[in-house]
């Protein structure tokens, strides 16, 4: 059986990716930080081998905790853990900056470093990073979030060049507006205005991102690496 690790699997996009990869035949390592109930419900739903891993990837010890709980060589790593940070640059406290960099940049780097040798040994593997539209364009009042997502995109491009000779492909997905709890803070009027800005005429679904992951790790994408795939309905294209 092929195995995939999904970080941040308890969120809306993470759960959708888990459901899709279960359909694709993968055994799953489902990482989460706080929402154990969501993970347990998801595991009961999925008809594949599943393993839950709890760790805080915004803390330096989180990577070691996660890696120590992985017992199979991985075919796929999906870096999906994330959190937003709204506000002016001048309002961001130092601790928040450190947590955001640890979660989005340092932990994915170190996690990849620790798990990559087995992929290199088997000369096969897929790595997908769930980035953001703001990592490509930047967003006022989301400068910190834009910064770490931009770092993820550069990480993908550089790593893809380094590991391609070992048969490993690395890509990112940059979602636009997706129907997740992040959008629940918007008013109905704000959501309507946002929808009107999207040429395709709707807010994205977590399944839109999950299907893109499924494509990128499939043989249909065997000649695609180092790319940032925008899944945004034509918004900011």
Secondary structure, DSSP 8 states (H G I E B T S, - for coil): -EEEEETTTTSHHHHHHHHHHHHTTEEEEEEESS-HHHHHHHHHH-SS-EEEEE--TTSTTHHHHHHTT--S--SEEEE-------S-GGG--HHHHHHHHIIIIIHHHHHHHHHHHHHHHHT-EEEEEE--THHHH--TT-HHHHHHHHHHHHHHHHHHHHHGGGTEEEEEEEE-SBSSGGGGGS-HHHHHHHHHHSTTSS-B-HHHHHHHHHHHTSGGGTT--S-EEEESTTTT-
